[in-house]
Amino acid sequence: MMEFKREDHMHEFDEKQSSRQFNQQDLQDMQVKDEPELLDFQSVVIEASKLLETCSDSQKPKKSSDKKLFQCKECGKCITSNYSLKEHLRIHSGEKPLKCYECGKCFSHNSSLVEHLRVHSGEKPYKCDICGRKFSLSSNRDKHFRLHTNEKPFRCDHCGKCFTHSGNLKEHIRRHSGEKPYKCDECGKSFAFSNSLSRHLKVHSGEKPHKCSECGKCFARNYNLKEHLRVHSGEKPFECDKCGKTFSRSSDISKHQCNDLAE
């Protein structure tokens, strides 16, 4: 009886090893080639998801005190496997060998490709426990969750202001540093924020997508349309602290206050 169980266990072990080797070969087959063969999209989603699960299991650190670590020569970070080190090195090299066959976008890591494929498939496996909203990416679910908890873990070292998302902190820091990484190709003017550049580009294109429903006048920015609508409504939300005079536009009250200072 004992010998039968041992053989059965060894057979199961061989099957696991064979499955693991098969998936490692699949991983290499996902590399971008000169003339990539187009695959059925649904099969790509299924196989990539299986591949991520298998590779994640195979790369889990073993409970051993003498486990070998692989160190990155670029930044010194220690990685638990040679395969993970190769993936990590792509951060430094910028290499993106994994390609989405639906839209052509390329990625450095398998996990990034698998998450991206959900954009096309519509799969949203990550659910908010509070409101039930679903997300395709776990990171988006985590960001959303902070809206419920009002958690603001990202703090500005310059002024102490805190933010819910790291992206908001990065944009805020540019107010202190004066960095303007977004440049207009038409005139060379630079901006601190991408949405500021987008608004500016409409000056060159002449695009005015925001139309007044009262008189038909069009504007490049939604903000300008809102200010214009106050002409029709008579609303004047900006009040001077000194004289009490009210204005419909923020630019008008600024001019008024500057004139007071000049006098």
C-alpha positions in Angstrom: 0.0 0.0 0.0 2.8 2.4 0.9 4.6 1.8 -2.4 1.4 2.5 -4.4 1.0 5.9 -2.7 4.6 6.8 -3.3 4.4 6.1 -7.0 1.1 8.0 -7.3 2.7 11.0 -5.5 5.7 10.8 -7.8 3.4 10.7 -10.9 1.6 13.8 -9.6 5.0 15.6 -9.0 6.1 14.8 -12.6 2.9 16.3 -13.9 3.4 19.5 -12.0 7.0 19.8 -13.2 5.9 19.2 -16.8 3.1 21.8 -16.5 5.6 24.3 -15.0 8.1 23.8 -17.8 5.3 24.1 -20.4 4.3 27.4 -19.0 7.8 28.8 -19.0 8.1 27.9 -22.7 4.8 29.7 -23.2 6.3 32.7 -21.5 9.1 32.8 -24.1 6.6 32.4 -26.9 4.8 35.6 -25.8 8.0 37.7 -26.7 7.5 40.1 -29.6 8.9 38.8 -32.8 9.7 40.6 -36.1 6.4 39.3 -37.6 4.1 38.4 -34.7 1.4 36.0 -35.5 -2.1 37.4 -34.6 -3.8 35.3 -32.0 -7.5 35.0 -31.1 -8.1 37.7 -28.5 -10.1 35.6 -26.1 -7.5 32.9 -26.1 -4.8 35.5 -25.3 -6.7 36.7 -22.3 -7.3 33.2 -21.0 -3.8 31.9 -21.6 -2.1 35.0 -20.3 -4.2 34.8 -17.1 -3.2 31.2 -16.6 0.4 32.0 -17.3 0.5 34.8 -14.8 -0.9 32.5 -12.1 1.6 29.7 -12.8 4.6 32.0 -13.0 3.5 33.8 -9.8 3.4 30.4 -8.0 6.8 29.3 -9.5 8.5 32.5 -8.5 7.3 32.5 -4.9 10.2 32.6 -2.5 10.9 29.2 -0.9 11.1 28.9 2.8 14.8 28.5 3.0 17.4 30.5 4.9 20.0 29.9 2.3 17.9 31.0 -0.7 20.0 32.6 -3.5 19.4 36.3 -4.3 20.1 38.0 -7.6 21.3 41.6 -7.3 20.6 44.2 -9.9 23.8 45.9 -11.1 22.0 49.1 -11.9 20.3 49.9 -8.6 21.5 47.2 -6.2 18.0 45.8 -5.5 18.0 42.1 -4.6 15.6 39.8 -6.5 14.5 36.3 -5.5 14.8 34.6 -8.9 16.8 35.0 -12.1 13.6 35.4 -14.1 12.3 38.2 -11.9 15.7 39.9 -12.2 15.4 39.8 -16.0 12.0 41.4 -15.8 13.3 44.0 -13.3 16.2 45.0 -15.7 13.6 46.1 -18.2 12.8 49.0 -15.9 16.3 50.4 -16.5 16.6 49.4 -20.2 13.1 50.5 -21.2 12.6 47.2 -23.1 9.0 46.2 -23.7 8.9 42.8 -25.3 5.3 41.9 -24.5 2.8 43.0 -27.0 -1.0 43.3 -26.9 -2.3 41.8 -30.1 -5.5 43.8 -29.8 -4.1 47.3 -29.9 -0.3 46.9 -30.3 0.7 48.4 -27.0 3.8 46.9 -25.5 4.7 46.2 -21.9 7.8 45.3 -19.8 6.1 42.8 -17.5 3.6 39.9 -17.9 1.4 41.2 -15.0 1.1 44.6 -16.8 0.0 42.9 -20.1 -2.6 40.7 -18.3 -4.0 43.7 -16.5 -4.1 45.7 -19.8 -6.0 42.9 -21.6 -8.9 43.5 -19.2 -9.4 46.9 -20.8 -10.3 45.1 -24.1 -12.2 42.1 -22.5 -14.2 44.3 -20.1 -13.3 42.0 -17.2 -13.5 43.8 -13.8 -12.5 41.3 -11.1 -11.7 43.9 -8.4 -14.7 45.1 -6.4 -15.0 47.9 -3.8 -16.3 46.3 -0.6 -18.1 49.6 0.3 -20.1 50.6 -2.8 -19.7 47.6 -5.0 -18.1 49.4 -7.9 -15.8 47.1 -10.0 -12.4 47.8 -11.5 -10.2 46.1 -14.1 -7.0 47.0 -12.1 -6.4 46.4 -8.4 -4.5 49.7 -8.2 -7.6 51.6 -9.5 -9.7 49.8 -6.9 -7.3 50.8 -4.1 -7.3 54.5 -5.3 -11.1 54.5 -5.4 -11.2 53.0 -1.9 -9.4 56.1 -0.4 -12.4 58.2 -1.5 -14.5 56.3 1.1 -11.8 56.4 3.8 -10.6 59.9 3.1 -7.1 58.5 3.4 -4.4 60.8 2.1 -1.1 59.0 2.4 1.0 61.1 0.0 2.4 64.2 1.7 4.2 67.2 0.2 7.6 67.8 1.9 7.5 71.4 1.0 4.2 72.6 2.5 2.7 69.5 4.3 -0.4 69.2 2.0 -1.6 65.6 1.7 -3.1 63.9 -1.3 -5.1 60.7 -2.0 -3.1 59.7 -5.1 0.6 59.8 -5.8 -0.1 61.4 -9.2 -1.8 64.4 -7.6 1.3 64.8 -5.3 3.6 64.8 -8.3 1.6 67.5 -10.0 1.4 69.6 -6.9 5.2 69.4 -6.4 5.6 71.1 -9.8 4.0 74.2 -8.2 7.0 74.4 -5.8 9.7 73.3 -8.3 8.5 75.3 -11.3 9.0 72.2 -13.5 7.0 72.4 -16.8 7.5 69.1 -18.6 4.7 69.5 -21.1 5.8 71.5 -24.2 3.8 72.8 -27.1 5.3 71.7 -30.4 3.7 74.7 -32.2 5.1 77.6 -30.2 7.4 76.0 -27.6 5.5 77.2 -24.6 5.8 74.8 -21.6 3.2 73.8 -19.0 3.3 72.1 -15.6 0.2 70.0 -16.3 -0.9 67.9 -19.2 -4.5 69.3 -19.2 -3.0 72.8 -19.4 -1.2 71.8 -22.6 -4.4 70.3 -24.0 -6.3 73.5 -23.4 -3.5 75.6 -24.9 -3.4 73.4 -28.1 -6.9 74.5 -28.9 -5.6 78.1 -29.4 -3.5 76.8 -32.3 -6.2 74.5 -33.7 -9.0 77.0 -33.4 -11.1 74.3 -31.9 -14.0 75.6 -29.8 -16.1 72.6 -28.7 -18.0 74.4 -25.8 -21.1 76.2 -27.1 -23.5 78.5 -25.3 -27.0 77.2 -25.4 -28.4 80.8 -25.0 -26.6 82.7 -27.8 -24.6 80.0 -29.7 -21.2 81.5 -28.9 -18.4 78.9 -28.8 -15.4 78.7 -26.5 -12.2 76.7 -26.4 -12.5 76.0 -22.7 -15.4 74.8 -20.6 -14.3 77.3 -17.9 -14.8 80.2 -20.3 -18.2 79.0 -21.2 -19.2 78.9 -17.5 -18.0 82.4 -17.1 -19.9 83.5 -20.2 -23.1 81.9 -19.0 -23.1 84.4 -16.1 -23.7 87.2 -18.6 -27.1 85.6 -19.3 -27.9 84.6 -15.7 -26.6 87.8 -14.1 -24.7 85.8 -11.5 -21.8 87.6 -9.9 -20.1 85.3 -7.4 -16.9 87.2 -7.0 -17.1 89.9 -4.3 -14.4 92.5 -3.3 -13.6 92.3 0.4 -12.9 96.1 0.6 -15.8 97.7 -1.2 -18.3 94.9 -1.6 -18.6 95.2 -5.4 -19.4 92.0 -7.2 -18.2 90.6 -10.5 -19.2 87.7 -12.8 -15.6 86.8 -13.7 -12.5 86.2 -11.5 -10.3 88.1 -14.0 -12.6 91.2 -13.5 -12.2 91.2 -9.7 -8.5 90.7 -10.0 -8.2 93.8 -12.2 -10.4 95.7 -9.8 -8.2 94.8 -6.8 -5.1 95.7 -8.7 -6.5 99.2 -9.5 -7.3 99.7 -5.8 -3.7 98.8 -4.9 -2.4 101.3 -7.5 -4.5 104.0 -6.1 
